[in-house]
């Protein structure tokens, strides 16, 4: 692809591939490294799906699948940290919680995090991750784009499609009731639109002042929707953890925190 729009697409892909290939087992101890790698994986997967018709399908499907695998591995490491932070924050705000029970829950999450870190370290030393890194290095230099001279207008058309999908799912949620699964689908659509708009902002297209303002409004709206639904998803995941019935003497705290998380999920659902 010799056109400027193709150069933008290749550059965006190269950034995400570079961020992922930089991950090593040592980086698993750093919360920011894990966060940045997961964001890069989300952007990569979103780009592969949004612009799917531009890539060689077999190679793109393989990369998307393996990127999802790595994201799940890192999620197992990061999720206990997120839960522990939420529980500690609730404990600071919620009067009357049993400190010993809270400590037991935080210890359990710390143990889970360490087990997940060890499993992730093994995964990063595996042939599967080595192959993924090799493929990412190839995509970073020369992604398998199957079309030549794609105009910016075509990329814009694909970005607009993600916006239409987002709006369709929002309307469906408002019309049919916004249960957790429906909102999760809205969140995924908003995420894909948000990342597509990031790439749009780099495209070599001329915009009037009015068009620039319209773009900024769309980008802000999609970002806010993604973030708010992320708060809802965090509350849902926390509630699922708290609904467990372990025989560890934390039942009273779990009930209190479960009520709080359900209330947060309800509030974000209404918003």
ZAMAR-538351 format. One record per residue: residue in three letters; x, y, z of N, C-alpha, C in turn. Coordinates in steps of 0.2 Angstrom, whole numbers. Last residue first. Layout:
ROGU   aa   n_xx   n_yy   n_zz  ca_xx  ca_yy  ca_zz   c_xx   c_yy   c_zz
ROGU  ALA      X      Y      Z      X      Y      Z      X      Y      Z
...
end
This chain:
ROGU   aa   n_xx   n_yy   n_zz  ca_xx  ca_yy  ca_zz   c_xx   c_yy   c_zz
ROGU  UNK   -139     26    170   -136     31    166   -135     29    159
ROGU  UNK   -143     13    173   -148     18    172   -145     24    168
ROGU  UNK   -131      6    175   -136      4    170   -141     10    168
ROGU  UNK   -126     13    186   -123     14    179   -127     12    174
ROGU  UNK   -135      8    196   -134     15    194   -131     17    187
ROGU  UNK   -133     -6    195   -139     -3    194   -139      5    192
ROGU  UNK   -119     -6    199   -121     -9    193   -128     -6    191
ROGU  UNK   -120     -1    212   -116      2    207   -118      0    200
ROGU  UNK   -128    -11    218   -131     -4    218   -127      0    212
ROGU  UNK   -120    -22    217   -126    -22    214   -129    -15    213
ROGU  UNK   -110    -17    226   -108    -18    219   -114    -19    215
ROGU  UNK   -117    -17    238   -114    -11    236   -113    -12    228
ROGU  UNK   -121    -31    240   -126    -26    239   -123    -19    236
ROGU  UNK   -108    -36    241   -112    -38    236   -117    -33    235
ROGU  UNK   -104    -30    253   -100    -28    247   -104    -30    241
ROGU  UNK   -112    -38    262   -112    -30    262   -109    -28    256
ROGU  UNK   -108    -51    259   -115    -49    258   -116    -41    258
ROGU  UNK    -95    -51    263    -97    -52    256   -104    -50    254
ROGU  UNK    -96    -49    276    -93    -44    272    -95    -45    265
ROGU  UNK   -101    -61    280   -105    -55    281   -102    -49    277
ROGU  UNK    -92    -72    275    -99    -71    272   -102    -64    274
ROGU  UNK    -80    -76    278    -80    -69    275    -87    -68    273
ROGU  UNK    -75    -89    281    -77    -84    287    -78    -77    284
ROGU  UNK    -73    -97    272    -67    -94    274    -69    -89    279
ROGU  UNK    -79   -106    262    -79   -107    269    -73   -104    272
ROGU  UNK    -86    -96    249    -81   -100    251    -82   -101    259
ROGU  UNK    -97    -93    238    -98    -95    245    -92    -99    248
ROGU  UNK    -98    -79    227    -96    -86    229    -97    -87    236
ROGU  UNK   -102    -66    225   -107    -71    226   -105    -78    227
ROGU  UNK    -90    -59    223    -93    -59    230    -99    -64    231
ROGU  UNK    -88    -62    209    -83    -64    214    -86    -64    221
ROGU  UNK    -99    -55    204    -99    -62    203    -94    -65    208
ROGU  UNK    -96    -42    208   -102    -45    211   -102    -53    210
ROGU  UNK    -85    -39    200    -85    -39    207    -90    -43    210
ROGU  UNK    -92    -40    187    -87    -45    189    -85    -45    196
ROGU  UNK   -101    -29    189   -103    -35    188    -98    -41    189
ROGU  UNK    -91    -18    191    -96    -20    196    -99    -27    195
ROGU  UNK    -85    -18    178    -81    -19    184    -86    -21    190
ROGU  UNK    -96    -15    170    -93    -22    169    -89    -23    175
ROGU  UNK    -98     -2    174   -103     -7    175   -101    -14    175
ROGU  UNK    -86      4    170    -88      4    177    -93     -1    178
ROGU  UNK    -88      2    156    -83     -1    159    -84     -1    167
ROGU  UNK    -98     11    153   -100      4    153    -94      0    156
ROGU  UNK    -90     22    155    -96     21    159    -98     14    159
ROGU  UNK    -81     21    144    -79     21    151    -84     20    156
ROGU  UNK    -89     20    133    -85     15    134    -83     15    141
ROGU  UNK    -95     33    134    -99     27    134    -95     21    136
ROGU  UNK    -84     41    132    -87     41    138    -92     35    139
ROGU  UNK    -80     38    119    -75     37    125    -79     37    131
ROGU  UNK    -91     42    112    -89     35    112    -85     34    118
ROGU  UNK    -90     56    115    -96     52    116    -95     45    117
ROGU  UNK    -78     60    109    -79     61    116    -85     56    119
ROGU  UNK    -80     57     96    -74     53     99    -76     54    107
ROGU  UNK    -90     66     92    -91     58     92    -86     55     96
ROGU  UNK    -84     78     95    -90     76     99    -91     68     98
ROGU  UNK    -74     78     86    -72     78     93    -78     76     97
ROGU  UNK    -81     78     74    -77     72     75    -76     72     83
ROGU  UNK    -87     90     75    -92     84     74    -87     78     76
ROGU  UNK    -76     99     74    -80     99     80    -85     92     80
ROGU  UNK    -72     95     61    -68     94     66    -71     94     73
ROGU  UNK    -83    100     53    -82     93     53    -77     91     59
ROGU  UNK    -81    114     56    -88    111     58    -86    103     58
ROGU  UNK    -69    117     50    -70    118     57    -76    114     60
ROGU  UNK    -67    103     38    -68    110     40    -69    110     47
ROGU  UNK    -53     93     34    -59     94     38    -60    101     39
ROGU  UNK    -44     81     24    -46     88     26    -53     89     29
ROGU  UNK    -35     67     29    -41     70     26    -42     77     28
ROGU  UNK    -25     56     33    -24     63     29    -30     65     25
ROGU  UNK    -29     50     49    -30     50     42    -28     56     38
ROGU  UNK    -29     51     63    -23     51     59    -23     51     52
ROGU  UNK    -42     49     66    -39     55     68    -32     56     65
ROGU  UNK    -45     36     64    -47     41     59    -44     47     60
ROGU  UNK    -39     30     75    -35     29     68    -38     34     63
ROGU  UNK    -49     33     84    -41     35     85    -38     35     79
ROGU  UNK    -60     27     79    -59     34     79    -52     37     80
ROGU  UNK    -57     14     82    -57     16     75    -57     23     74
ROGU  UNK    -58     15     96    -52     14     93    -51     15     86
ROGU  UNK    -72     18     97    -67     22    100    -60     21     97
ROGU  UNK    -78      6     91    -79     13     88    -73     18     91
ROGU  UNK    -74     -3    100    -72     -4     94    -72      3     90
ROGU  UNK    -81      1    112    -74      1    112    -71      1    105
ROGU  UNK    -94      0    108    -91      7    109    -84      7    109
ROGU  UNK    -95    -14    107    -96     -9    101    -93     -2    102
ROGU  UNK    -93    -17    120    -88    -20    115    -89    -15    109
ROGU  UNK   -104    -11    126    -97     -9    128    -92    -11    123
ROGU  UNK   -115    -18    121   -114    -11    119   -107     -9    120
ROGU  UNK   -112    -30    127   -112    -30    119   -111    -23    117
ROGU  UNK   -115    -27    140   -108    -29    138   -107    -29    130
ROGU  UNK   -128    -24    139   -123    -19    140   -116    -21    139
ROGU  UNK   -133    -37    137   -134    -32    132   -129    -27    133
ROGU  UNK   -129    -43    149   -126    -46    143   -127    -41    138
ROGU  UNK   -136    -36    159   -129    -36    159   -126    -38    153
ROGU  UNK   -150    -27    151   -147    -32    156   -139    -32    155
ROGU  UNK   -159    -16    148   -152    -16    148   -149    -21    153
ROGU  UNK   -172    -16    136   -170    -18    143   -163    -19    143
ROGU  UNK   -176    -13    123   -178    -19    126   -175    -21    133
ROGU  UNK   -172      1    121   -179     -2    119   -181     -8    123
ROGU  UNK   -159      2    125   -164      7    128   -171      4    127
ROGU  UNK   -153     -8    118   -153     -8    125   -158     -4    128
ROGU  UNK   -155     -3    105   -158     -9    107   -158    -10    114
ROGU  UNK   -148      9    105   -155      9    105   -158      3    107
ROGU  UNK   -135      3    106   -137      8    112   -145      8    111
ROGU  UNK   -134     -4     94   -134     -8    101   -137     -3    107
ROGU  UNK   -134      7     85   -139      2     85   -140     -2     92
ROGU  UNK   -122     14     89   -129     17     90   -134     12     90
ROGU  UNK   -112      4     85   -113      6     92   -120      9     93
ROGU  UNK   -115      3     72   -116     -3     76   -117     -1     83
ROGU  UNK   -111     16     68   -118     14     67   -120      7     71
ROGU  UNK    -97     15     71   -102     20     74   -109     18     74
ROGU  UNK    -93      6     62    -92      4     69    -97      9     73
ROGU  UNK    -95     13     50    -99      7     51    -99      5     59
ROGU  UNK    -86     23     50    -93     25     51    -97     18     53
ROGU  UNK    -74     15     48    -75     18     54    -82     20     56
ROGU  UNK    -77     12     34    -77      6     39    -77      9     46
ROGU  UNK    -76     25     29    -83     21     28    -83     15     33
ROGU  UNK    -63     28     31    -68     31     34    -75     28     34
ROGU  UNK    -57     19     22    -56     18     29    -61     22     33
ROGU  UNK    -62     25     10    -64     18     12    -63     17     19
ROGU  UNK    -56     37     10    -63     37     11    -65     30     12
ROGU  UNK    -42     35      9    -44     36     15    -52     36     16
ROGU  UNK    -41     21     -3    -41     28     -1    -44     29      6
ROGU  UNK    -28      9     -5    -35     10     -2    -36     18      0
ROGU  UNK    -18      3    -13    -20     10    -14    -27     11    -11
ROGU  UNK    -23    -14    -13    -18     -9    -15    -21     -2    -16
ROGU  UNK    -26    -27     -2    -28    -22     -7    -22    -17     -8
ROGU  UNK    -21    -35      8    -23    -38      2    -25    -33     -4
ROGU  UNK     -9    -35     20    -14    -31     17    -15    -33     10
ROGU  UNK     -1    -41     31     -3    -44     25    -10    -41     23
ROGU  UNK     12    -29     37      5    -33     38      3    -36     31
ROGU  UNK     27    -28     39     23    -29     33     17    -33     34
ROGU  UNK     31    -25     53     35    -23     47     31    -23     40
ROGU  UNK     22    -30     61     24    -24     62     28    -21     56
ROGU  UNK     20    -43     56     15    -38     55     17    -31     56
ROGU  UNK     32    -49     61     31    -48     54     25    -43     52
ROGU  UNK     30    -48     75     36    -44     71     35    -44     64
ROGU  UNK     19    -56     76     18    -49     77     24    -45     74
ROGU  UNK     25    -68     73     20    -66     69     19    -58     70
ROGU  UNK     34    -69     85     37    -69     78     32    -66     73
ROGU  UNK     24    -69     95     29    -63     94     32    -63     87
ROGU  UNK     18    -81     92     14    -75     92     19    -69     91
ROGU  UNK     29    -90     95     26    -90     88     22    -83     87
ROGU  UNK     31    -88    108     36    -86    104     34    -86     97
ROGU  UNK     18    -92    113     20    -85    114     26    -83    109
ROGU  UNK     20   -106    110     15   -102    108     16    -95    108
ROGU  UNK     32   -110    117     32   -110    110     26   -106    107
ROGU  UNK     33   -100    133     30   -106    129     31   -105    121
ROGU  UNK     35    -90    141     41    -94    139     39   -100    135
ROGU  UNK     22    -85    144     27    -81    140     33    -84    138
ROGU  UNK     17    -96    152     14    -94    145     19    -90    141
ROGU  UNK     24    -94    164     25   -100    160     23    -99    152
ROGU  UNK     19    -82    167     26    -82    166     28    -88    162
ROGU  UNK      6    -86    170      7    -81    164     14    -81    162
ROGU  UNK      8    -93    181      5    -97    175      6    -92    169
ROGU  UNK     12    -83    190     16    -89    188     14    -93    182
ROGU  UNK      1    -75    190      7    -72    188     12    -78    186
ROGU  UNK     -9    -83    196    -10    -81    189     -3    -79    186
ROGU  UNK     -3    -84    209     -4    -90    205     -5    -89    197
ROGU  UNK     -4    -71    212      2    -74    212      2    -80    208
ROGU  UNK    -18    -69    212    -14    -65    208     -7    -68    207
ROGU  UNK    -22    -77    223    -24    -79    216    -20    -75    211
ROGU  UNK    -16    -71    233    -14    -78    232    -16    -79    224
ROGU  UNK    -23    -59    233    -16    -59    232    -13    -66    230
ROGU  UNK    -36    -64    236    -35    -61    230    -27    -61    228
ROGU  UNK    -33    -68    250    -35    -73    244    -34    -70    237
ROGU  UNK    -31    -56    256    -25    -61    255    -27    -66    250
ROGU  UNK    -43    -50    254    -37    -47    251    -32    -52    250
ROGU  UNK    -51    -58    263    -52    -58    256    -46    -55    252
ROGU  UNK    -44    -56    275    -44    -63    272    -46    -63    265
ROGU  UNK    -47    -43    277    -40    -45    276    -40    -52    273
ROGU  UNK    -61    -43    279    -58    -39    273    -51    -42    272
ROGU  UNK    -61    -50    291    -64    -53    285    -61    -50    279
ROGU  UNK    -55    -41    299    -52    -47    298    -55    -51    292
ROGU  UNK    -64    -30    299    -57    -29    296    -54    -36    295
ROGU  UNK    -80    -29    295    -76    -33    299    -69    -33    296
ROGU  UNK    -87    -13    293    -85    -20    290    -80    -23    294
ROGU  UNK    -91     -1    298    -93     -7    301    -91    -13    298
ROGU  UNK    -94      9    283    -92      9    290    -95      2    293
ROGU  UNK    -85     11    268    -91      7    271    -90      6    279
ROGU  UNK    -74     16    264    -80     20    264    -85     17    268
ROGU  UNK    -64      6    265    -62     13    268    -69     17    268
ROGU  UNK    -70     -4    258    -68     -5    266    -67      2    269
ROGU  UNK    -70      0    245    -76      0    249    -75     -1    256
ROGU  UNK    -56      0    243    -59      6    243    -66      6    246
ROGU  UNK    -54    -14    244    -50    -10    249    -53     -3    249
ROGU  UNK    -61    -18    234    -63    -20    240    -60    -16    245
ROGU  UNK    -54    -13    223    -61    -11    224    -63    -13    231
ROGU  UNK    -42    -19    224    -42    -11    224    -49     -9    226
ROGU  UNK    -46    -32    222    -43    -30    228    -43    -23    229
ROGU  UNK    -50    -31    208    -55    -33    214    -52    -31    220
ROGU  UNK    -38    -28    202    -44    -24    201    -49    -25    207
ROGU  UNK    -30    -39    205    -28    -33    207    -34    -28    207
ROGU  UNK    -37    -50    199    -37    -50    206    -35    -43    209
ROGU  UNK    -35    -45    185    -42    -45    188    -41    -45    195
ROGU  UNK    -22    -48    180    -24    -41    182    -31    -41    186
ROGU  UNK    -21    -61    178    -16    -58    182    -19    -51    185
ROGU  UNK    -31    -64    169    -31    -68    175    -26    -65    180
ROGU  UNK    -27    -55    158    -33    -54    162    -33    -57    169
ROGU  UNK    -17    -62    153    -15    -56    156    -21    -54    161
ROGU  UNK    -24    -72    146    -19    -74    151    -17    -68    156
ROGU  UNK    -32    -65    138    -35    -69    143    -30    -71    149
ROGU  UNK    -23    -60    129    -27    -55    133    -30    -59    139
ROGU  UNK    -19    -72    123    -14    -68    127    -18    -63    132
ROGU  UNK    -31    -75    116    -28    -79    121    -23    -76    126
ROGU  UNK    -32    -64    107    -37    -65    113    -34    -70    118
ROGU  UNK    -21    -66     99    -21    -60    104    -26    -61    109
ROGU  UNK    -25    -78     93    -19    -78     98    -19    -72    102
ROGU  UNK    -36    -73     86    -37    -78     90    -31    -78     96
ROGU  UNK    -29    -63     77    -35    -61     82    -36    -66     88
ROGU  UNK    -21    -72     70    -18    -67     75    -23    -64     80
ROGU  UNK    -30    -79     63    -25    -83     67    -23    -77     73
ROGU  UNK    -36    -69     56    -40    -73     60    -36    -77     65
ROGU  UNK    -26    -65     48    -29    -60     52    -33    -64     58
ROGU  UNK    -23    -76     40    -18    -74     44    -21    -69     50
ROGU  UNK    -35    -78     33    -33    -83     37    -27    -81     42
ROGU  UNK    -37    -65     26    -41    -67     31    -39    -73     36
ROGU  UNK    -27    -51     24    -28    -58     22    -31    -62     27
ROGU  UNK    -37    -36     26    -31    -41     28    -33    -48     25
ROGU  UNK    -48    -29     23    -41    -26     20    -36    -31     21
ROGU  UNK    -59    -33     30    -58    -35     23    -52    -32     19
ROGU  UNK    -57    -29     43    -55    -36     41    -55    -37     34
ROGU  UNK    -56    -17     51    -54    -17     44    -52    -24     41
ROGU  UNK    -62    -21     63    -65    -16     60    -63    -16     52
ROGU  UNK    -53    -32     67    -60    -33     65    -63    -28     61
ROGU  UNK    -41    -27     68    -41    -32     64    -49    -34     62
ROGU  UNK    -44    -17     78    -42    -15     71    -43    -21     66
ROGU  UNK    -46    -25     89    -52    -20     86    -50    -18     79
ROGU  UNK    -34    -30     91    -40    -35     89    -45    -30     86
ROGU  UNK    -27    -19     94    -25    -23     89    -31    -27     86
ROGU  UNK    -33    -14    105    -33    -10     99    -31    -14     93
ROGU  UNK    -31    -24    114    -38    -22    112    -38    -18    106
ROGU  UNK    -17    -24    115    -20    -30    112    -27    -29    110
ROGU  UNK    -15    -12    121    -12    -13    114    -16    -19    111
ROGU  UNK    -21    -15    133    -24    -10    129    -21    -11    122
ROGU  UNK    -12    -25    138    -19    -26    137    -22    -21    132
ROGU  UNK      0    -17    139      0    -22    135     -8    -24    133
ROGU  UNK     -4     -8    149     -2     -5    143     -3    -11    137
ROGU  UNK     -6    -17    160    -11    -13    158    -10    -10    151
ROGU  UNK      7    -22    162      1    -27    160     -4    -22    157
ROGU  UNK     14    -10    165     16    -14    159     10    -19    157
ROGU  UNK      7     -7    177      7     -2    171      9     -6    165
ROGU  UNK     11    -17    186      4    -16    184      3    -12    178
ROGU  UNK     24    -28    185     22    -21    184     15    -20    182
ROGU  UNK     27    -41    184     27    -38    191     24    -31    191
ROGU  UNK     28    -44    171     22    -46    174     21    -43    181
ROGU  UNK     40    -42    166     35    -36    166     29    -38    169
ROGU  UNK     47    -54    166     48    -49    171     43    -43    171
ROGU  UNK     42    -60    155     40    -62    161     41    -57    167
ROGU  UNK     38    -46    143     42    -52    145     39    -54    152
ROGU  UNK     33    -37    129     31    -40    136     36    -46    137
ROGU  UNK     35    -32    117     39    -30    122     38    -33    129
ROGU  UNK     25    -36    109     31    -40    109     36    -38    114
ROGU  UNK     15    -26    112     14    -33    114     21    -37    114
ROGU  UNK     21    -14    106     19    -14    113     18    -21    116
ROGU  UNK     22    -18     92     28    -17     96     26    -17    104
ROGU  UNK      8    -19     89     12    -25     89     19    -24     93
ROGU  UNK      5     -6     90      1    -11     94      6    -17     94
ROGU  UNK     13      0     80     13      3     87     10     -3     92
ROGU  UNK      8     -6     68     15     -7     71     16     -5     78
ROGU  UNK     -5     -1     67     -4     -8     68      3     -9     71
ROGU  UNK     -1     12     64     -5     11     69     -5      3     72
ROGU  UNK      6     10     52      9     13     57      5     12     64
ROGU  UNK     -4      5     43      2      1     45      5      4     51
ROGU  UNK    -13     16     43    -15     10     45     -9      5     47
ROGU  UNK     -4     26     37     -7     27     43     -9     20     46
ROGU  UNK     -2     20     24      4     21     29      1     22     36
ROGU  UNK    -15     20     19    -12     14     20     -6     15     25
ROGU  UNK    -16     34     17    -20     31     22    -17     24     24
ROGU  UNK     -6     36      7     -5     39     14     -9     36     19
ROGU  UNK     -1     22     -3     -5     28     -1     -4     30      6
ROGU  UNK      4     10     -5      9     16     -6      5     22     -4
ROGU  UNK      4     -6      0      0      0      0      4      6      0
end
